[in-house]
Amino acid sequence: MSSTSRTGRLAGKTVVVIGGTSGIGLATAIAAADEGARVWAGGRSAEHLEKARAVAAGKVELVQVDTHDDQGLKALFEQAGSIDHLVSAATGGTRTLKPFVEQSEEQFQAAFGKLWGYAKVARVGAPYIPKDGSLTFVSGAPARRFKPNMSALSCVGGAVENMVRCLAVELSPVRVNVVSPGIIDTALFDWMGNEKNERVAAMTQGQLVKRIGKPEEVASALIYLMLNGYATGTTVDVDGGQLLS
């Protein structure tokens, strides 16, 4: 990480982003660095880590870490020191898209890997956050937008958003918030291959902003929650109007 003097709205602050080596997390790490913060970004995938180095080298300290690894998380937090703003954008869990009654107990439980990972980040990371710091998570529109075959995602998202409110009460005066993105252009859609543009166009046609969102647009909401010292226990929607359509 560059040792040159930094200016910006987060100058002098330390930011750690878990799930910060791709997609929304990486965009957030870069945005925080551009605002002058000292930034550490951790992610599980070695492949994502190498790709992140190509765009964030010199701006962000990149570390391989798993949200389910207490010791790995603690080592990262120790390295960063006092953490003004901790963000967890790790996806985690298994995305099972099928009718509720057709899901096995194992499949439903696997979807909650995201919640357990977030809970571990909060539990291990909270002692490193000063009283005027913040802890922010990423959920998703299914938490309050209910569609067929997405029951597991909706349940996980709802659990994350309620956990955030509980943490806001218990960790006060540390601020705890969550950003809820809609359909965002990340690697989650790479499996569509050559059909990606056509499929995404169909998915976004019914929402108010008729295009896919950018990771940087979600990152700007996460930066806002770092900077706004009066926001806590809240959900910020960045979903192109998906909840209204």
C-alpha positions, 0 to 999 in steps of 0.5 A, a space after each residue: 500500500 502506498 505510503 504517500 500522504 492521502 487526502 479525501 473524505 476518509 483521509 486518516 481512516 482505516 477501512 477493511 472490506 471482507 469480500 473485497 477482492 471482486 464485485 461490490 467489495 472490490 469497488 468499495 475498497 477502491 472507492 475508499 482508497 480514492 477517498 484517502 483511507 488506508 484499505 485492507 481487502 480480504 477474499 477467499 478466492 485466490 483467482 479473485 485475489 490475483 485479478 484484484 491485484 491487477 486493478 488495486 495494487 498500490 491502493 489496497 492491501 489484499 489478503 486471502 481470508 475466509 469469513 468462516 476462519 476466525 483466526 484468519 479474520 483476527 490476523 487480518 484485523 490485527 494487521 489493520 489495527 483500529 478499524 474505523 469502518 468494517 464492511 462485509 460484502 462476502 457472498 457466501 452460502 449456496 444460491 439454490 433457486 427452486 420452489 420452497 417445498 422442493 428444497 432439502 433441509 441441507 440446501 436451505 441450511 447451505 444458503 445461510 452460509 452468508 449469514 453465518 459468515 457475516 455473524 463471524 465478521 461482526 463477532 471477531 471484528 467488533 472489538 477492533 472498531 472504535 466508538 465512532 466507527 461503523 460496520 456495514 453489510 450487504 444484503 439484497 433486494 430479495 430480502 423484501 422483494 418476494 418472487 417464486 423460487 427465491 425463498 432461501 435468498 429472501 430468508 437469508 436477506 431478511 435475517 441479515 437485515 434484522 441482524 444489522 438492527 440487533 447489532 446497531 442496538 447492541 454495539 451502540 454507539 458503533 453504527 451498523 447498517 446494511 446496503 441492499 443492492 438489486 441486479 448488479 453487474 458482477 461475476 454472479 452472472 458470468 455463467 450466462 455466457 453469451 446470453 448474459 446481455 439478453 438475459 439481464 435486459 429481460 431481468 431489468 426491463 420491469 424495474 424503474 431504472 431499466 438497466 443493470 447496476 454497477 458495482 461502483 454505484 453500490 460502493 458509493 452507498 457504502 461510502 455514504 454510510 461510512 461518512 454519515 455519522 448519524 445513520 445506524 440500524 438502517 437499510 439503504 436500497 440501491 436497486 434501480 427501483 426494483 422494490 417498487 416494480 
